């Protein structure tokens, strides 16, 4: 979609004093700022006025800049109970937490534009089920679509086995939906051909955190602000978690916090930090590990480690090995912690290993990463050097995708060890965790059937299935895709798309009938012939997964169209109430799954509403970071529903895990691993669970495991992949203005005008050598994108090393090419090209190798290489109406 110009509205109606007020939260980033929805009928033209007594805000207009001011982008018109209503959606000015200043990001500040209104670009929302007949997606009834899906689904299960039924789904789309989906896929279909939107396998995204005993989201937002030194790896929170930066980190920097970024690219947040005395360690992609270990080496060589904390909270050899019993280690983290490659006999043993590694020598690490070695020494001093009075700096460590998707296992093991060294564990301002991407909407309704997976680690240890490789091998006969752009979101996306083409549109068995049984029989024949059928469940028709490949489309409803629940990055659980009608026949994902499951003969899906789903799922939250089971207990005691009780907390929400005290009061959890927290000595009350993570770490002893981080487990891939001749690194990530795949942003004229196409940031030296200027169209291409072709059953660990995979013929080199608009800027590392990470029309993932981290099963999304050549000038180079080539690395 393109927009030649954007003309903003100049006025917006104010809500009258009697407007309905609904508390909710932003739908986008992990921060989940609190919002208020003001709703009133269009009929009668009764809007609010500028005097305090004439509007719902009780304010005289004009107001202060961050007052209850309403921008045109914060107003829309929706249907509510079948009648047109105005809605104004603005940050909650009275909330006590998260966006307590009443601020918003550019994403959340325009969230009113997300809601369906047929007079806006959201008019292309999916409104009815569709079945592809004669090559065209045609609207049908729910029963017609679901009957076909159920009969074909059962046929695939009965004839081809459970693993032939693949489910690729979001993990963020509210707990009611994820509970229903995982209950269906894992407890009833029982397929191992299952994973979430951002990984080919159902595995932890941060294996080193898991092994060390750290929860990804243990910290509170206040902890990031309370640190004396904050190390941020692989992210600039301003770009993708704006209010976390502006309301928590920025004030801390202004008050003297020493801020360190570990990134190959500068942005607005890094510019602010550097302007105020902070530092950017501008590494090459994939070289985080030696730099992190070099910082740790400087600390231990100077005796700056937090020895007192380490002695109390780090496992020795026998403690790290205890409790496992004998026999095969089928649990991945147990295998990694006892395999020998990572396990240590405690801190002193780890220190001895560290000092023996040449790549942990600061000068060697700086050479690998191509950085100023002094930055390593400075970082070590800021993070750990005691003050003259002997007190230690409070240091926290934040990581995100640019870090853990560059050397997944190695980086997360290394950063965990550094965190342990400086005592970043469960104390105010001394924490380690993820910054987060999307909100936390996962609630498991079933356990992953690991015993059904063909994937194996060295020896007999099973790993979750690589769903991409399984599909590429032709084993997936039915792909059920829910709320994710499967093709563009995965590595080597163009070769993956070619396989989808082969299995669906190029299969001879295409539906050329309107008869239900003919359709069923045709789709069965396609599955039986080695082809694949596709169900796609989404809010918009996504290309290509829905527009080209789906045989059945299920229209889903989303934010504001159903009452849902999820948590933010500090485990703050909020209710997201329904405040308007979903378009047409669109239904929530839990309802779609429930109807399909019932038609397939599965029991336990007789929910009447979304509250029923959450109440059933509440017990499955027990022991998790967002345990809310006791909220349900409290609600039942009061004769209320769980949704009603959660709604009582408004935009403040309630921080999980939630406990109940002896008097029946609900007790929140500010941070996990809170080593100073004292739990009641009477023990847990009623159904309350005292999770080990409340006061200890997630290991068998409650202490941390400090692990090695061998560079050689990754270096053969990095050495092979690193740029040759005139190649450069190609990486990608989020930017402030666009969210995820841009599914909403593509329907916002201003954002489309600002970012009409994908772009690539190039260093001036790279651009000059190729005759490229800002605004030129460039082709970014490669003929050596590695793709692992098949599943191997390894005996020795060397069988899985990239060099061995190449030697033994398991790696195929493929080609890919995408186009982009050049932005020439010194903000990027000299040999790096940086792109929007999930621009669906020109996905940067096409150039990232589809080779998983063989220890964890995750992709290294942030590492691709390619060549860049000028194609000519784009229209944006001279007309100045779309795009801007101004530098972003300014404060």
N, C-alpha and C positions, 0 to 999 in steps of 0.2 A: 504494500500500500504506500502511495506517495501523496504528499500534500504540497501543492505549489506555494501556498502562502497560509499564514495563520493570522487571523484578525481576532484578538481577544474581545470578550464581552466587556462592556464598560459599566455595567450595573448588575446588581444581584438583589433579590428580595430578602428581607430580614424575617426571621420566624416571629410570629405573633406570640404574645405572652402565654397562650394556652396550647402552644405546639407540643406534640408528644416529644419526649426526650428519652433516647435510648443510649445506654452506655455500651461501648464496644472497644475494640482495639484495631490498630492498623493490620492489614492483611499481609504486608510485605516482609520486611527484613526481620531478623532475629530479635531486635530490640522490642518491637511490638508496643509502640506508644499508645497511650489511652486516648480515645476519641469519644465525642458525643455526636449523636445523630439527632437533629431537630427535624420533625416531620409534621406537615400540616396540609390540608386539602388545597388543591388548585381551584376547585369549584368555589365560586363566590368572590374570588380575587382578594381575599382578606389576608393581607401581608402585614408584617410588623412595621413600626415606624421608627424614626431616629431618636425619639425621646425614651428615656429609661423605662417609663411605664408602658411604652407601646411595643416593646420587643421582649423576647424570651430571655435575652441576656441580662436584662435589667441595667443596661448601659446607655449613656448618652453618646450619640455618634456625632462626630468622628471619635474614635477611641485611640489609645496608645498603640504603637506598632505591634506589640505582642498581646494586645488585648483581644476581646472577642470580635475581631475584625473578620469579615467574610470576603474571600476572593471569589471571582467568577468560577474558578476551577473547583471551588468547594460547594457548588450548588448543582443540583440536577433535579430531574422530574422522574418519578417512578410510579408504578402501580402498587397500591396497598389495598388489599381486599377488593381488588378489581377497579379501584378508582384512582385517577391521577393525583399524586401528592408531590409537593415540594419536599426535598431533603437538603439540608445544609449539614455538612459533616466537617467538624473542626476539632483540633486538639482539645482534650479536656483540660480546662484551665484550673480545675480544682483537684486534679489527681495528686497524690502524695509521692508517687514513685515513678520511675522510668522518665517520661518527659515532664518532670515536675515543674519545668519553667514554662510549660504551655507551648513549646516549640515543636517543629515538625521538619522532616526531610522533604525534599522536592517530591518524593514518591508518595509519602503519606499525606502530604499537604494537598495533593490533588486526587485523593482516593475517591472522592465523590464522582469523578469521571469514570470510575470502574463499573458503576452500576448500570444495568441494562436500561437503555432508553432508545427506542427505534428511530429517534430523530438525531442520534449521534452515531459515530462510527462503531458503537457496540451493537449496531443493528444486525451484524452477522453472527450473533450468538446462536448456538445450536438450540433449536426449539422443539424438535421432535425426533424420535428414533428414525433411523434410515437404514435401508438395506440396498446394497449395490445390485442393480438389475440392468442388464444390457449395458454394463459399463458405467451406469449413472447411479449416484446415491439418491434413492427415492424415499420420501417420507412415508412412514408406516405407523401402525399402532404399536403400543408397548407389547401387547400380547403376541403380535405377529413377529416382532424382532426377538423377543425373549424365547418364544417357542423354538425358533430356528436355532438360536444360540444354545439352548439347553440340549436339544437333540444332537446337534453336531458335537457339543462338548462331551456328552456322555459317550458318543461313538469314539471319539479320540481316546478317552480314558480307557474304554473297554478293549479297543483293538490295538492301540499303540502304547498304552501304559501311562502312568501318571506324569512322568517326566516329559511326555510329548505335549502336555498342556503347560505353556509358559505364561507366567504372570509378571509383568513389569509395571510397577506402580510407584506413585509418590510416597514419600515417608512423612510428609509435612502437612498433608491436607486435612487436618482436624482429627481428633481422636475417635470420634464416632465413625468416620469413614475408614481410617486405617485399621481399627479393630474389626470392622465387618470384612474388609478385604483380606486381612491376614487370617481371620477365622475361616473364611472360605477357602483360601489357597493352601494354607498350611495344615489346618485341622480336618478339612473335608476332602478337598482334591488331593492333598498330601503330595504336592509336587515339590521336587528339589529344584525345578526350573523356575526359580522365583528370585527376584531381587528388587531393590529400590532404584529410584531414578538416577542416582549419581554414581553407581558402581555396577560392574558386571556380575558381582557375586554378593550374596547376603553375608557380608563380613563387616567387622569394625573398621571405621575410617581412620582410626588413630591407634594402630596396634601397640605402639610403644607406650602410650598412655595406659592402655588396658593391662599391659604386662607390668608396668610400674605400680599400678593400683590407683591411678588418677581417673576420676570421672571427667568427661569432656566439659561438663557444665557445672562444675563444683563452685566456682566463684560467684559472688554477688557483684553487681555493677559498682557498688561502692568500693570494692577491693581494688578495682583498676585505678580508681581515683586516689586511694589511700597509699599506694606504693610510692616509695621514694625514687625507685628506678623501675621503669616499665620497658621490657623487651617485647616488641611486637614482630612476629615472624610471618611473612607471607600475606600480610594484609595492611591496608590503611583503613582503619575503621571509619574515617570520614567518608570515604567513597561508598561504602556498602552498609554501614551501621551508624549513620550520621549522628543521631542523637546520643549514642554511646560516646562518641568523640566530643561533640560540642558541649554536652551537659555534664560529663564526668571527666574525660581525659584533658580537654582544653583548659578547664580551670586548674587542674592539677599541674599542668605544664606551666601555667602562669604563676603558680605558687611554688615553683622550683623543682617539680618532678623532672628527673633526667630520663629522657625518652630515647629509645634506640629502635630503629626500624631495620629489619633484615629483609631487603627487597632489591630486585634489579631495576626498579623504576621509581621515580619520584612523582608525587601527587600533591594535592592541596594540604593534606594532613601532614605529610612529611615536611613540606615547606614551612608550615606553622611550627613544627617541632624544631627544625633546624634554626629558624629565626629566633627561637627562644632557648637556644643552647643545646638542642638535641642532636642526634646523629643518625645518618643513614649508612648502613653497611651494604654497599651496592654490589652484591655478589653476581656471579654468572648463574643462570638457571641450573639447578641440580647440585650446587656446591655448598648447600647449607651445612651438611654434616661436618666436613672438616673445620669449618669456621666455628660452629657451635662447640665442637670438641676442643678447638684451640683456645676458646674463651675459658672453658672449664680447666684446661691445662694451666693457663696462667694463674687461675684462682688457686688450684691445689699446690702449684709450685711455690706460691707465696704464703700458703697456709691460711688463706682467707675463707676456706669452706666453713659452713655452719656446723662445726664439730659437735656441739652439744645436741643440736636437733638430729643430726645424723646418727649419733650413738643411740638415741631413743627411738628413732622411727625408720631405720633401714635394716632390712633382713640380712642375717649372715647366711652362709651356705646352707646350713641345716634348716634354717627357718624358711628359706626360699624353696627348699625341696620337700618340706614336710606336707603331709596330708594328701599326697598324690596316690599312694598305694603303689602297686606294681602293674606291669603290663603296658599295652599300647596307650599312648597319650592321644586320645581322639579329640580332646579339647584344644583348639589352636594355641591359646595362651599358655596352657600347661606345657604343650610341646615346645613352644619357643623358650619358655623359662627354664626348661631342663635339657634342651637340645645340646647345649655346649657352646654354640656360636654366640649366645647372648648372656647366658647365666654367669654370675660371679659369686664369689664366696663372701660378698659384702663390700663395703665402701673401699677398704684398703686394697682389696684384690682388684676392684675396678680401677682404682688409681694407678696401680702397678701396670695394668693393661694399657690404660690411657697413655702413660708416659713412654710406653714401648712402641707407640704408633707414630711413624714419621709424619703422617698427614695431620696429626694434632699439634705438631710444632707450628707456632704462629706464622713463621716465615713460609713454610711449606703450604699451609692452608691458604695464606694470602696469595701465593703463586697460583694455586689451583683455582681459587675464586676470582682472581684478578682484582684485588682490593688493596688498599693501603693497610699495611700490617699494623700500623699504629692504632687503627680502629679496634682491633682485637684486644690490645692492651688496655685501651680506654674503656671498652665495654666491660672487661673483667673488673677494672677498678670501680666503675660506677655500680656494678651489680653486687660486689662482694667485699671491697676493701673496707675494713673497720675504720671508724672515725678515731680521732685522737683520744676520745674518752673511752674507747673500746666498744662502743655500741655499733651495731651492724645496720647497714641500709636495708630497708624493707624492699625486697625485690619481688616483682610479679612477672610472669611470662605468659603471653598471649600468642596462640598460633591459629592460623587459618589455612585455607585451601592452597594458597600459593606456596606454602611450606610443606604441608603433608601430602600434597599431590605432586611433589617433585622428586621424592625418594621416600616412599610411604613408610616403610618399616624403619629404615635407617634413620631418617630425620626425627621420627617420633621417639625412637629409642634414645637418640643423642640428646634431644631437648628435655626428655624426662630426667636423664642423668644430670644435666645442667641444673634443672629445677631442684632436684634433690640436693645438689652440692650447695646451692645458695639458700636452702631451707624454705623454698616456695611451696609450702604445703599446709593449707587449711587455717591460716591465721589472717587477721585483718591486714590487707595490703601485702600479704605474702602468699600468693596463690599461683596456680598454673592451670590453664584450661584453654578451651577454644573460644574464639570471638563469636563464631557462629555465622551461618548463612541464612537459611530459611528458619521459620519458627518450628518449634518441636511439637509436632502433632502426632507422633507415633504412639500407638497402643497395641501391643501384640495380642492377637486372638488365637495364636497357635505357635508351636515350636518348629523351627526349621528341621526337616528330616535329613540330617547330615548323612545318615547311613545309606540314603538313596543317591547321593552324589557320586559321579564317577571321578571327581577330582581328587587327587592324592598328593600329599607332600612326601618327602623322602621316607621310605619305609612303608608302613601301613596306615598312616594317619590321613584321615579324610578332610577335605576342605570343601566349602560351599561351591556349588557349580558355577562355572563361568557361563552365564546365559548367552553372551554374545558368541562365544566360540561354539557353544552347543547349537545355536541357530545357524551359524556359518557352516557347520557340519551337516546340516539338513535334518537334524533330529527333532526340531520343534515343529509340530504339525498344527498347533493352534497357539497364536500369540494374543493374549488378552492384555491390552496396553491401557493403563489408567492414569490420566493426568500428567503425562510426560512425553517429551519429544525424543523418543527412544533413539532414533537415527542420529540426529545432530548432537545429542548429548553424550554420545559415546566416542571413543577414540577411533581413528581411521574411518570416519563416518561415511566417506564416499564409497569405500569398498563394502561397508555394511549395507548401505543403500542398494548397491548393485545386487547383493544377495537377496534383499527383500524383493527387488524387482523379479529376480529369477523365480523365487518361490511363490509369488502371488500373481502379478499381472502377466508374467510370461508362461505360467502354467496353462496347459490347454483347457483345463476345467474351469470355465468362466460362466457365471450365471446369466443365462439368456432366456429367462422365464419369469413370470410373475406368480407362478403357482408355488405355494409354500413348500410342498413336498418335493417339487422339482429343485427348488433352491437348496433344500436340505441334502438331497441326493447328490447334487453337483458339488457342494462343499465337502461332503464325505469323500467323493471320488478324488477331489484335489488333495485332501489330507492323505488318502490311501496311496496316491501316486507319488508321494514324496514332496508334494507342495505344502503350502501353509495357508491357513485361513486366519483372519485377523478381526478381533473385536476392538474397537477404540471407544473409550469413555472419556469425554472431555467437555469443556465449556465452549470452545471454539473448534472449528474444523482445522486441524493442524496438518500442514503439508510437510513431508509426504505421508506420515503414518496414517492419518485419517483420510486426507483428500485423495491419495492414490492407492493405498493398500488395504484399507479397512473394508471388510465385507458387511459389517454391521457397525453403526454408530449409535452409541448411547449418549443422549444429551444430559450433561450433569449441571446441577445448580451449585452455587458457590457462596462466597462471602455476602452476608446480608440477606440471603435467600432461604436460609435454614438456620436453626439455632445449633451452634457448634461450640467446641471447646478445644483449646490448646495452650501451650506454655511458651514463654519466651526464654531468652538465654540465661536468665537467672532463676529459671524454674518457676516463674510467676504464672499461675494458671488463671486464665480469664474465660469468661463466657462471651461469645460472639453471637448476639441474638439475631433472629430474623427480624428485619424491619421493612421488607418489601417482597412482592410476588416474583417468583422466578419466571423467566420468559417461557411462554408456551407450555410444553409438556416436560420441560427439564426437571429432573429429580436429583436429590442428593445421592452421592455415590453409595452410601450405606443402603439406601432403598433399592437401587439398581442391583446391587450384589444380593440383597435379600430375596428379591423376586427371582433372579436367575437361579440362586441356590435352591429355592423351593421347587422351581420347575424341574431342576435336575434330581430332585428327590432327597435333598439334604434337610435334616431336621435342625431346629434351633435358630431359625431365622424369622420368627413370627413377631418381630418388633412392630409397634404401632407408631413410634415416633423416635426422634433422635435421642431423647432422654432415656428411653428404654435401652438403646444400644449402649450408652455411656454407663448406665447403672449396671448392666451386665458386665461391662468391661472393667468396672472399678476395681474388682478384686484382682484383676490381672496387673493392675498398677502397683500392687503391694511389693515393696522391696525395691522399686525403681526410683530414679531421681525425682520423678513427679508423682509420687504416691499420693493419691487423693481419695483412697478408700474410706478414710475416716470422715471426709466431708459427706460422703453418702450416708454413713452411720448417723452423723449429726442431723442430716436432712430427714432421715426416716424417723428419728426421735421427735422431730418437730412437725411431722406429718406433711413434709414438703418433698418435692422432687429434687433430684440432684442438681438439675439445671436451675431451679428456683434458688437453691442455696448458693450456688456459685454466682448467680446474678446479684446476690446480696453484697458481694465484695466489690462490685462496680469495676472501674478501671484499675483499682489497686490490685485486684486479684488476691490470690493467696499463694505463698511460696511453698512448694513441695520440697522434700516429702513432708506431708502434713500429719502431725501426731495429735493425740487427744490426751489431755491430762485427767487426773482422777476426778476433777469436778466437771468433766464433760466439755471443757474448753478446747478449741482447736489451736494447736501450736505450730507455727511456721518454722521453716529452716532457712536461715539467711545464707549460709554456705555449707557445702559438704566438706568432709574431712576436717571438721572443726575440732582440732586437737585440744582446744580449751573448753569445749562445751561439756557440761555435766548433765547427764540424763538422770531422771528420777531413779533413786535407788530401789523403789518399789517395783521397777520394771515396767514393761509396756502395759497399758490399760486396754482391756477388751481386745478388739481386733487390731490394735495398733501394732506396727512392726518397728522394732528398733533396728533399722538397717545399719550394717557395719559402717557404711560410708558416712553416717551422721558424725561420727567422732574418730573414725580410723580410715584406713585406706583399703581399697578393694583387692586384697590379697588374702591368702589363707590364714595369715597371722594378724592381719590388720596393719602391718608395716609395709613400707615401700620396697619393691625390688629395684635395685640399681643394676642396669643392664649395659652390656657392651653395645657398640654400634659399629660393626665392621664395615668400612668403606668398600672392601673388595666384594661384598655381596651385591653391590650396585655399580661399581666402577667400570665393569666390562661393558655394561649397557651405555653408561655415560660416555665412555671413551669412544665407543663405536658411533654413538649418535651425534657427538659434538660436531659443530659445523666444519665442513671441509671446503676448500677452495673459496668460492664466492657465496657460500651458504651463510645464513645467520640463524640464531635461535628464534623460534616462533613460540611465543607464549600468549596467554590470554587471561582475562579476569573481568570482574564487574567494574562498572562505572556508576557514578552517583545517579545519573538521570534515568537510566534504564534498569528494569528489574528482570532477572532471570532471562527467559527467552524473549522478553518484550511482549508477552501475550496481551497485556493490557496496554503497554506503551505504544504498540503499533496502532492503537485506536485513540491515541491522544495527539491531535494535530500539532501541538507545539513540540512534543518530543520527536515526532516523525520528521518535522522540519529541521530540528536540531541535529538529529542522527538518522538521516534517510537511508544510509547504507552502512555496511561494516567498513571499518577503517583500520589502518595500521600505523602505529607510532614508530618512526624510524629516526635513528640518530643522524645528525647532520653529516657526519663523515660517511655513513653508509649511503645516505641519499645522494650526496654530491658525487660519489664514485659511480653512481648509476644514472645520473642526470635527472634525479627525481626532486620535485618541489611539492610543498604542501598543496593539496587540491588535485594532484595528478591521480589518474587511475593507475593502479599497479596490479600486476599478476603475481600472486604468491604461490609457488609450486614446488613440488619435489617428486623425484622418482625413486626415493629410497625411504618409504614409510614402512617400518617393519610391522608385520602382522603375524602373530602366532597362529598357525593353521589348525592345530589339533591338540587334544588332551593326551598327555603322556603319563604313564605310571612309572614314576622314578624310583630308583633303588638307592642311588647315592645323591647327596645334595648337589653335587656338581652337575648332575643331569639337568638341573633346572637353571643353571647359570646361563646368561644370555649367549655367551660365546659358545657354550656347548649346544644350546638350542640351534644356533646358526650352523654349527659344524654338522649336526645330526639331521639337518633338513627340516626343522620344525618352524623356521621363520621364512615367510614369503615377503619379498619387497614389492610394494604396490605404489601406485602413482596417485596424486591428487593435485588439484589446482583450484584456487579461489581468487576472487578479485576484491579489491578494497580501495578506499580513498586514502592517500598518503597524508600523514600529519608529521611534519619534520620537527623534531623537538630534542633538545639535549636532556630531557627528563628520563630517557631510557638508557640502559647500558649500551655501549657502543655497538656490540654485535647482537642486539636483541630487537626483534619486531614484536610489538604488543598489540593485541586485538581484543575486541568485544568477545567475551567467552562463549556466548550462545546466541549469536545472531543467526537465526534459522535459515536465512537465504544464502549466507556465505559463512558456514560454521568453521571457526578456527580449529575445531577438533579434527577436521579432515586431515590436518597435517601432523597430528600427534599419533605416535605409534601405538597400535593396539597390542601391546605386550604388557601383561600385568606384572606388578611386583610379585615375584614368585613366592614370597613368604606370606604375604597378606592376601593376595588376590585382587588388589586394587590397581587401577590405572594411575600412571603418572601423567595426568592431563596437561600439566603446565610445561611439558617438554616436547617440543617438536622442532624440526629444522626445515628450512626451505630456502629457495632463491627468490629474489624479488626483481622484477623488471618493469620498466615504465611502459604503459600501454597508450598513454595520451592524456589530455587534460579532461577532467570531469567538469560538469557545468558549475560545480560549487566553487571552482577556483576563482571565478571572476564575478559571479552574480551576487554573492554575499547575502542571499536570502536564506539559504540552508547551510548548515554546518558552520563551525567556527574553528579557526586554526590557532586561536590564542593559546598560550601555554597554560597548562593546568597545574604546574608545579610552582604556584605562587600563593603567598599567604595574604 
